[in-house]
Amino acid sequence: MKSNESDVGGFSRITDASTLSFPEFWAKLYQENENRYPAILINSKSTSFYAGFTSPFYDLNELGSAIDIVHLKEKCDDGYEIKAPSFYDAVSPTNRFPVVSPAAKLDGKGYFVDGGYYENSGLLTTRNFLDSLFTDVSECDSVLHRIKNIVIHNGKNAYIRHLWDTELKDKFEVDYGSVLTKLNESAEFSSILGAVSDTEGLPYALELEFRRNKNLYPIYLPHEVSLTDVKELFRGNIINEIALDEYLRRHNKELRDALRHNDGKYDLEKWGVVEPPLSRLLSEPGYEYQRSMLLFHPRVRQMIDAI
């Protein structure tokens, strides 16, 4: 996989992403694709409580009291001039994690960190964006029913919850009491920290709302899952563990078969099974993993075909 600059449509993506503003970069892509290109909305989180969002539109109202981190009005001789950071700089705040990386500072806007600390699916920003396009509530609801919301999950816990909700909960049961009665103070404290730091609760609630409108298409990137993974997620023992362990072995084989089916481009013996990658960490194994799942994994293919 090439890591150097590539010219597509007559200009260098890498150079333009660092020199053009976020709206200019998006507008160029939009024009090159015959005025059919997705609106790119990206979450971030201000260190001053509010959420932030990145949008290519100058006149978009602030979404749900979130801060538009791209467009900055600066006073000039003729009134106010709108200035925007480059595409790279505008995206950077969505990829900042305290301790690991410093918060991004945007002049006139403040400090921002990864939007997952606020809401890590993008559904809330999507809903607020659609609401902002319509003044009539009934018109908005009518349009929402026709829009397909595609959410791609790469988290392991989200994937296990999905497996449980769609395939396992009617076959297996969690025995919470057998574990809860044995919790010592350290384990109890860890459980509390896990609940407090869980960033998937709000996205899950939003997914339920979108599912009621039957316009949500979640794609869960597959993980290898062990019996221990399931027990740790639910903080309990599984009744009929042997049957669940057998199911998970078949499930993991299905994942490995998809990787082997990738025209020999995924080196399973060398790379093993990689975790579903984040875009900022995309390597050759990560890229080929994504390709294998999109083309050959039956659960992923089923959802793509439904879209």
C-alpha positions, 0 to 999 in steps of 0.5 A, spaced: 500 500 500 502 506 497 504 511 503 506 517 498 502 522 495 497 520 490 494 525 484 486 524 483 482 528 479 489 533 477 491 535 484 494 532 490 490 530 496 495 530 501 498 537 499 491 540 498 488 537 505 494 541 508 493 548 504 486 548 503 481 550 508 476 544 510 470 547 506 474 549 500 477 541 500 470 539 501 467 543 495 473 541 491 471 534 492 464 535 491 465 539 484 469 533 482 464 528 483 458 532 479 455 535 485 454 528 489 459 528 495 457 526 502 457 532 507 462 531 512 460 532 519 465 530 525 465 530 532 469 533 537 469 535 545 470 542 547 474 542 554 469 547 556 463 542 557 460 543 550 461 539 544 464 541 537 463 539 530 466 540 524 462 542 517 463 544 510 458 549 511 459 556 512 452 558 514 450 552 518 447 553 525 450 551 531 448 544 532 444 542 538 449 548 542 455 545 539 461 549 537 462 550 530 470 549 530 471 550 523 468 557 521 471 563 525 469 570 524 474 575 524 473 583 524 476 586 518 475 593 514 469 591 510 466 588 517 467 580 518 471 575 514 470 568 515 476 564 516 477 556 516 483 552 518 486 547 513 482 540 512 488 537 516 487 542 522 480 542 522 480 534 523 485 534 528 481 535 534 477 529 533 483 525 534 486 528 541 486 523 547 488 526 554 495 524 556 496 520 550 496 527 545 495 534 547 488 537 546 488 541 540 487 549 540 483 553 535 484 560 536 477 563 538 474 557 539 478 554 545 481 547 546 478 540 543 479 533 544 476 527 541 468 527 540 468 520 543 468 523 550 461 526 548 458 521 543 462 516 539 457 514 534 456 521 530 448 519 530 447 525 535 450 530 530 447 527 524 440 528 527 442 535 529 444 536 522 438 534 519 433 538 524 437 544 522 435 543 515 427 543 516 423 548 520 417 544 520 417 538 525 413 534 521 417 535 514 423 533 518 420 527 521 418 525 514 425 526 511 428 522 517 424 516 515 427 516 508 434 517 510 439 511 511 443 512 517 450 508 516 454 507 523 460 503 522 462 500 529 470 498 531 469 497 538 470 490 541 464 491 547 459 494 541 461 488 537 459 483 543 453 487 545 451 486 538 452 479 537 448 478 544 442 482 542 441 479 535 444 472 536 445 470 543 440 473 548 435 468 547 439 462 547 444 464 553 443 467 560 448 471 564 448 469 572 450 475 575 449 473 582 454 468 582 459 473 580 456 479 584 456 475 591 464 474 590 466 481 588 471 484 593 472 492 594 477 492 588 473 489 583 467 493 585 471 499 584 473 497 577 466 495 575 464 502 577 470 505 573 468 501 567 461 504 568 463 511 569 468 511 563 463 507 558 462 511 552 457 507 548 451 508 553 449 514 549 450 512 542 446 505 544 440 509 546 441 513 540 441 507 535 435 504 539 431 511 537 433 510 529 432 503 529 424 505 531 424 509 525 427 503 521 432 507 518 439 505 521 444 500 518 449 499 523 455 495 521 459 492 526 466 490 524 468 483 527 472 481 532 475 474 535 471 473 541 472 469 547 468 466 553 472 470 557 470 477 553 463 475 554 463 474 561 467 480 563 463 485 559 456 482 562 460 482 569 457 475 570 458 467 569 454 464 563 449 459 564 451 453 559 458 456 558 460 449 553 455 451 548 457 458 548 464 456 547 462 452 541 458 458 538 464 462 539 469 457 536 465 457 530 464 465 530 472 466 530 473 461 524 468 465 520 472 471 521 479 467 519 475 464 513 474 471 511 481 473 512 483 467 508 478 468 502 482 475 501 485 473 494 491 471 499 492 479 500 491 478 508 497 474 511 494 471 517 500 466 519 504 473 519 499 478 522 494 474 526 487 477 527 488 484 527 483 489 531 479 493 527 483 499 525 482 506 526 483 511 520 489 514 524 492 507 525 491 504 518 497 500 516 497 494 511 494 489 515 489 494 517 487 495 510 487 488 508 482 486 514 477 492 512 477 489 505 476 482 507 470 484 512 467 488 506 468 483 501 467 476 504 464 476 511 457 474 511 454 478 517 458 485 514 456 483 507 448 482 509 448 489 512 451 492 506 446 488 501 441 491 505 443 498 504 
